[in-house]
Amino acid sequence: MTGPGSPAPIVPRVEAALLSVMGLGILLVLQWWSFPLYQIGLVVLVLATLLNIAVGNLPRDASARRSLVLIAGILLLVAAVFGIGIVLVPVLAELGQSAS
């Protein structure tokens, strides 16, 4: 709960900031006159989206310290899922070809 002397929850503010960053990334991707700006926009959009996955799963009233710990844990989980997928794709592709 937030009262007159307590700090405002950080999660809604971070979500709003990430949505703004994602909007900027989209604008940079949509522009057509500079390829380096397009590349920057793509990286910004991907990173903001991955962070938004983590922040969107936080409790709304989490403190800043707890939020950082949970974000790190969620990002590690997302990285593990991607890593497992990268490792499994060649194995599964080989299984599919040997079955034919």
DRENBAPA-607348 format. One record per atom (N, C-alpha, C, O): x, y, z negated; residue in three letters; chain; atom name. Coordinates in steps of 0.001 Angstrom, whole numbers. Layout:
N
X;Y;Z;ALA;A;CA;
...
//
This chain:
100
840;-1193;0;MET;A;N;
0;0;0;MET;A;CA;
876;1245;0;MET;A;C;
1940;1284;-619;MET;A;O;
416;2220;685;THR;A;N;
1160;3472;700;THR;A;CA;
395;4514;-93;THR;A;C;
-807;4704;90;THR;A;O;
1099;5166;-955;GLY;A;N;
512;6225;-1760;GLY;A;CA;
1240;7517;-1478;GLY;A;C;
2051;7596;-555;GLY;A;O;
951;8533;-2276;PRO;A;N;
1576;9831;-2019;PRO;A;CA;
3099;9822;-2110;PRO;A;C;
3754;10572;-1387;PRO;A;O;
3690;8979;-2993;GLY;A;N;
5139;8995;-3151;GLY;A;CA;
5862;7889;-2417;GLY;A;C;
7092;7888;-2371;GLY;A;O;
5136;6951;-1843;SER;A;N;
5782;5807;-1195;SER;A;CA;
5989;6080;291;SER;A;C;
5224;6820;910;SER;A;O;
7036;5471;860;PRO;A;N;
7296;5691;2288;PRO;A;CA;
6251;5007;3154;PRO;A;C;
5672;3992;2766;PRO;A;O;
6018;5572;4324;ALA;A;N;
5059;4979;5259;ALA;A;CA;
5626;3671;5804;ALA;A;C;
6841;3537;5948;ALA;A;O;
4757;2704;6109;PRO;A;N;
5249;1440;6670;PRO;A;CA;
6016;1688;7970;PRO;A;C;
5637;2523;8791;PRO;A;O;
7088;946;8125;ILE;A;N;
7963;1172;9274;ILE;A;CA;
7472;450;10528;ILE;A;C;
7736;906;11640;ILE;A;O;
6765;-663;10370;VAL;A;N;
6382;-1484;11518;VAL;A;CA;
5548;-713;12542;VAL;A;C;
5873;-763;13729;VAL;A;O;
4489;-3;12142;PRO;A;N;
3724;737;13170;PRO;A;CA;
4548;1799;13887;PRO;A;C;
4358;2043;15078;PRO;A;O;
5463;2427;13156;ARG;A;N;
6303;3454;13799;ARG;A;CA;
7265;2831;14802;ARG;A;C;
7493;3392;15875;ARG;A;O;
7830;1676;14461;VAL;A;N;
8751;1001;15381;VAL;A;CA;
8001;507;16610;VAL;A;C;
8510;590;17728;VAL;A;O;
6778;-11;16403;GLU;A;N;
5984;-460;17545;GLU;A;CA;
5700;695;18496;GLU;A;C;
5811;541;19713;GLU;A;O;
5337;1846;17951;ALA;A;N;
5068;3022;18790;ALA;A;CA;
6323;3445;19552;ALA;A;C;
6252;3784;20734;ALA;A;O;
7467;3425;18877;ALA;A;N;
8723;3791;19538;ALA;A;CA;
9052;2797;20649;ALA;A;C;
9476;3198;21733;ALA;A;O;
8858;1494;20385;LEU;A;N;
9149;492;21410;LEU;A;CA;
8234;633;22618;LEU;A;C;
8671;448;23754;LEU;A;O;
6973;957;22383;LEU;A;N;
6052;1173;23509;LEU;A;CA;
6499;2370;24346;LEU;A;C;
6395;2345;25573;LEU;A;O;
6992;3412;23688;SER;A;N;
7501;4575;24429;SER;A;CA;
8734;4196;25247;SER;A;C;
8869;4607;26399;SER;A;O;
9628;3415;24652;VAL;A;N;
10833;2971;25366;VAL;A;CA;
10447;2068;26542;VAL;A;C;
11043;2159;27616;VAL;A;O;
9461;1205;26343;MET;A;N;
9003;352;27441;MET;A;CA;
8417;1195;28574;MET;A;C;
8639;907;29750;MET;A;O;
7668;2237;28211;GLY;A;N;
7129;3146;29230;GLY;A;CA;
8235;3824;30018;GLY;A;C;
8146;3953;31239;GLY;A;O;
9282;4258;29319;LEU;A;N;
10435;4858;30001;LEU;A;CA;
11095;3841;30931;LEU;A;C;
11459;4171;32059;LEU;A;O;
11246;2606;30453;GLY;A;N;
11828;1556;31290;GLY;A;CA;
11009;1313;32547;GLY;A;C;
11566;1131;33630;GLY;A;O;
9693;1310;32407;ILE;A;N;
8813;1117;33564;ILE;A;CA;
8982;2259;34553;ILE;A;C;
9058;2035;35761;ILE;A;O;
9040;3488;34039;LEU;A;N;
9240;4635;34934;LEU;A;CA;
10577;4548;35670;LEU;A;C;
10655;4877;36853;LEU;A;O;
11621;4111;34980;LEU;A;N;
12918;3978;35634;LEU;A;CA;
12910;2874;36687;LEU;A;C;
13573;2990;37718;LEU;A;O;
12163;1811;36430;VAL;A;N;
12072;729;37419;VAL;A;CA;
11259;1177;38632;VAL;A;C;
11556;780;39758;VAL;A;O;
10247;1995;38409;LEU;A;N;
9375;2419;39512;LEU;A;CA;
9998;3477;40419;LEU;A;C;
9589;3620;41571;LEU;A;O;
10984;4218;39911;GLN;A;N;
11600;5246;40765;GLN;A;CA;
12392;4558;41878;GLN;A;C;
12858;3431;41708;GLN;A;O;
12541;5229;43001;TRP;A;N;
13143;4570;44162;TRP;A;CA;
14393;5262;44683;TRP;A;C;
14962;4798;45671;TRP;A;O;
14847;6346;44072;TRP;A;N;
15977;7088;44633;TRP;A;CA;
17335;6716;44034;TRP;A;C;
18363;7122;44576;TRP;A;O;
17371;5961;42936;SER;A;N;
18665;5648;42321;SER;A;CA;
18680;4202;41831;SER;A;C;
17944;3839;40913;SER;A;O;
19524;3385;42454;PHE;A;N;
19625;1986;42043;PHE;A;CA;
20223;1832;40646;PHE;A;C;
19757;973;39896;PHE;A;O;
21233;2620;40254;PRO;A;N;
21725;2508;38873;PRO;A;CA;
20643;2815;37819;PRO;A;C;
20590;2169;36772;PRO;A;O;
19785;3804;38106;LEU;A;N;
18681;4080;37183;LEU;A;CA;
17711;2906;37125;LEU;A;C;
17178;2592;36061;LEU;A;O;
17481;2261;38255;TYR;A;N;
16635;1062;38294;TYR;A;CA;
17234;-29;37408;TYR;A;C;
16518;-664;36634;TYR;A;O;
18542;-247;37519;GLN;A;N;
19200;-1276;36709;GLN;A;CA;
19104;-961;35215;GLN;A;C;
18850;-1850;34402;GLN;A;O;
19306;291;34867;ILE;A;N;
19195;707;33467;ILE;A;CA;
17761;484;32977;ILE;A;C;
17546;-24;31877;ILE;A;O;
16801;862;33791;GLY;A;N;
15395;687;33430;GLY;A;CA;
15038;-768;33217;GLY;A;C;
14282;-1098;32304;GLY;A;O;
15578;-1642;34054;LEU;A;N;
15300;-3071;33919;LEU;A;CA;
15864;-3615;32608;LEU;A;C;
15192;-4374;31909;LEU;A;O;
17093;-3231;32275;VAL;A;N;
17701;-3676;31017;VAL;A;CA;
16921;-3126;29828;VAL;A;C;
16642;-3855;28876;VAL;A;O;
16570;-1854;29880;VAL;A;N;
15800;-1226;28800;VAL;A;CA;
14457;-1929;28622;VAL;A;C;
14033;-2189;27496;VAL;A;O;
13797;-2233;29722;LEU;A;N;
12495;-2889;29665;LEU;A;CA;
12586;-4292;29070;LEU;A;C;
11750;-4673;28251;LEU;A;O;
13585;-5054;29474;VAL;A;N;
13749;-6418;28950;VAL;A;CA;
14077;-6381;27461;VAL;A;C;
13485;-7126;26681;VAL;A;O;
15013;-5525;27058;LEU;A;N;
15387;-5449;25643;LEU;A;CA;
14236;-4958;24773;LEU;A;C;
14007;-5490;23687;LEU;A;O;
13513;-3947;25243;ALA;A;N;
12382;-3432;24466;ALA;A;CA;
11281;-4485;24361;ALA;A;C;
10612;-4580;23332;ALA;A;O;
11090;-5273;25414;THR;A;N;
10078;-6325;25378;THR;A;CA;
10461;-7407;24378;THR;A;C;
9617;-7865;23608;THR;A;O;
11728;-7820;24380;LEU;A;N;
12174;-8832;23411;LEU;A;CA;
12052;-8315;21975;LEU;A;C;
11628;-9051;21084;LEU;A;O;
12420;-7060;21750;LEU;A;N;
12261;-6488;20416;LEU;A;CA;
10789;-6369;20032;LEU;A;C;
10431;-6546;18868;LEU;A;O;
9940;-6068;21011;ASN;A;N;
8518;-5947;20728;ASN;A;CA;
7915;-7298;20333;ASN;A;C;
6983;-7345;19530;ASN;A;O;
8434;-8387;20886;ILE;A;N;
7983;-9720;20488;ILE;A;CA;
8250;-9908;18997;ILE;A;C;
7391;-10394;18262;ILE;A;O;
9437;-9524;18560;ALA;A;N;
9795;-9687;17148;ALA;A;CA;
8999;-8739;16255;ALA;A;C;
8440;-9162;15243;ALA;A;O;
8945;-7477;16619;VAL;A;N;
8273;-6481;15781;VAL;A;CA;
6768;-6734;15735;VAL;A;C;
6134;-6500;14706;VAL;A;O;
6198;-7203;16823;GLY;A;N;
4763;-7472;16863;GLY;A;CA;
4342;-8606;15949;GLY;A;C;
3158;-8736;15640;GLY;A;O;
5271;-9420;15513;ASN;A;N;
4961;-10535;14624;ASN;A;CA;
5291;-10247;13163;ASN;A;C;
5212;-11148;12327;ASN;A;O;
5652;-9030;12846;LEU;A;N;
5971;-8664;11467;LEU;A;CA;
4699;-8309;10704;LEU;A;C;
3723;-7839;11289;LEU;A;O;
4721;-8541;9378;PRO;A;N;
3610;-8035;8563;PRO;A;CA;
3585;-6508;8630;PRO;A;C;
4637;-5869;8606;PRO;A;O;
2411;-5932;8713;ARG;A;N;
2284;-4478;8889;ARG;A;CA;
2889;-3687;7728;ARG;A;C;
3336;-2555;7918;ARG;A;O;
2905;-4272;6535;ASP;A;N;
3378;-3529;5370;ASP;A;CA;
4797;-3911;4945;ASP;A;C;
5201;-3632;3816;ASP;A;O;
5546;-4542;5834;ALA;A;N;
6913;-4976;5500;ALA;A;CA;
7813;-3757;5306;ALA;A;C;
7693;-2753;6006;ALA;A;O;
8715;-3876;4337;SER;A;N;
9689;-2806;4101;SER;A;CA;
10732;-2813;5232;SER;A;C;
10794;-3747;6031;SER;A;O;
11532;-1768;5277;ALA;A;N;
12544;-1669;6330;ALA;A;CA;
13539;-2816;6239;ALA;A;C;
13890;-3411;7257;ALA;A;O;
13995;-3131;5036;ARG;A;N;
14977;-4214;4860;ARG;A;CA;
14381;-5565;5250;ARG;A;C;
15003;-6338;5978;ARG;A;O;
13180;-5842;4766;ARG;A;N;
12517;-7113;5111;ARG;A;CA;
12247;-7181;6613;ARG;A;C;
12383;-8245;7218;ARG;A;O;
11870;-6063;7213;SER;A;N;
11620;-6024;8657;SER;A;CA;
12864;-6395;9439;SER;A;C;
12792;-7174;10390;SER;A;O;
14016;-5840;9046;LEU;A;N;
15266;-6143;9754;LEU;A;CA;
15625;-7618;9648;LEU;A;C;
16066;-8225;10623;LEU;A;O;
15434;-8199;8455;VAL;A;N;
15727;-9625;8275;VAL;A;CA;
14794;-10468;9130;VAL;A;C;
15238;-11406;9792;VAL;A;O;
13498;-10142;9124;LEU;A;N;
12537;-10907;9919;LEU;A;CA;
12785;-10744;11421;LEU;A;C;
12666;-11706;12179;LEU;A;O;
13130;-9530;11847;ILE;A;N;
13425;-9300;13268;ILE;A;CA;
14620;-10147;13698;ILE;A;C;
14592;-10775;14756;ILE;A;O;
15668;-10164;12879;ALA;A;N;
16851;-10976;13204;ALA;A;CA;
16469;-12454;13308;ALA;A;C;
16906;-13142;14231;ALA;A;O;
15664;-12943;12376;GLY;A;N;
15241;-14340;12419;GLY;A;CA;
14408;-14663;13646;GLY;A;C;
14609;-15697;14282;GLY;A;O;
13472;-13780;13980;ILE;A;N;
12612;-14015;15148;ILE;A;CA;
13440;-13965;16430;ILE;A;C;
13233;-14781;17329;ILE;A;O;
14378;-13016;16526;LEU;A;N;
15218;-12938;17727;LEU;A;CA;
16122;-14166;17851;LEU;A;C;
16376;-14635;18960;LEU;A;O;
16608;-14689;16724;LEU;A;N;
17385;-15932;16773;LEU;A;CA;
16526;-17089;17267;LEU;A;C;
16991;-17929;18038;LEU;A;O;
15285;-17131;16826;LEU;A;N;
14371;-18179;17289;LEU;A;CA;
14113;-18056;18791;LEU;A;C;
14125;-19056;19508;LEU;A;O;
13882;-16846;19260;VAL;A;N;
13662;-16630;20700;VAL;A;CA;
14908;-17024;21489;VAL;A;C;
14803;-17670;22531;VAL;A;O;
16087;-16638;20997;ALA;A;N;
17339;-17013;21668;ALA;A;CA;
17516;-18525;21685;ALA;A;C;
17984;-19080;22679;ALA;A;O;
17147;-19197;20598;ALA;A;N;
17257;-20661;20543;ALA;A;CA;
16331;-21317;21565;ALA;A;C;
16720;-22279;22228;ALA;A;O;
15122;-20807;21694;VAL;A;N;
14181;-21365;22675;VAL;A;CA;
14728;-21173;24095;VAL;A;C;
14675;-22095;24910;VAL;A;O;
15249;-19987;24389;PHE;A;N;
15843;-19754;25710;PHE;A;CA;
17040;-20679;25930;PHE;A;C;
17182;-21271;27000;PHE;A;O;
17898;-20800;24919;GLY;A;N;
19082;-21660;25031;GLY;A;CA;
18717;-23112;25262;GLY;A;C;
19309;-23779;26111;GLY;A;O;
17746;-23604;24510;ILE;A;N;
17297;-24989;24697;ILE;A;CA;
16733;-25174;26098;ILE;A;C;
16979;-26195;26741;ILE;A;O;
15981;-24195;26568;GLY;A;N;
15443;-24273;27924;GLY;A;CA;
16533;-24320;28981;GLY;A;C;
16445;-25085;29941;GLY;A;O;
17562;-23498;28802;ILE;A;N;
18673;-23470;29764;ILE;A;CA;
19404;-24803;29782;ILE;A;C;
19809;-25281;30842;ILE;A;O;
19574;-25405;28603;VAL;A;N;
20261;-26693;28517;VAL;A;CA;
19396;-27811;29095;VAL;A;C;
19915;-28713;29752;VAL;A;O;
18091;-27764;28860;LEU;A;N;
17211;-28858;29281;LEU;A;CA;
16857;-28858;30768;LEU;A;C;
16550;-29913;31323;LEU;A;O;
16894;-27720;31410;VAL;A;N;
16487;-27664;32818;VAL;A;CA;
17295;-28615;33697;VAL;A;C;
16688;-29383;34445;VAL;A;O;
18627;-28610;33652;PRO;A;N;
19362;-29551;34504;PRO;A;CA;
19080;-31016;34143;PRO;A;C;
18999;-31870;35026;PRO;A;O;
18934;-31299;32866;VAL;A;N;
18655;-32676;32435;VAL;A;CA;
17306;-33129;32971;VAL;A;C;
17189;-34228;33513;VAL;A;O;
16298;-32299;32826;LEU;A;N;
14972;-32661;33308;LEU;A;CA;
14920;-32724;34832;LEU;A;C;
14221;-33566;35396;LEU;A;O;
15658;-31838;35500;ALA;A;N;
15700;-31878;36959;ALA;A;CA;
16338;-33191;37449;ALA;A;C;
15882;-33791;38423;ALA;A;O;
17385;-33613;36763;GLU;A;N;
18029;-34875;37123;GLU;A;CA;
17087;-36058;36875;GLU;A;C;
17038;-36989;37679;GLU;A;O;
16351;-36026;35780;LEU;A;N;
15383;-37086;35496;LEU;A;CA;
14318;-37151;36581;LEU;A;C;
13907;-38232;37003;LEU;A;O;
13881;-35991;37022;GLY;A;N;
12863;-35940;38080;GLY;A;CA;
13378;-36474;39397;GLY;A;C;
12622;-37107;40135;GLY;A;O;
14650;-36239;39719;GLN;A;N;
15206;-36700;40988;GLN;A;CA;
15512;-38197;40926;GLN;A;C;
15385;-38892;41935;GLN;A;O;
15909;-38699;39765;SER;A;N;
16213;-40123;39687;SER;A;CA;
14952;-40963;39658;SER;A;C;
15007;-42155;39961;SER;A;O;
13816;-40377;39301;ALA;A;N;
12565;-41111;39269;ALA;A;CA;
11993;-41271;40675;ALA;A;C;
11165;-42154;40897;ALA;A;O;
12410;-40448;41618;SER;A;N;
11866;-40523;42976;SER;A;CA;
12477;-41629;43796;SER;A;C;
12114;-41809;44958;SER;A;O;
//
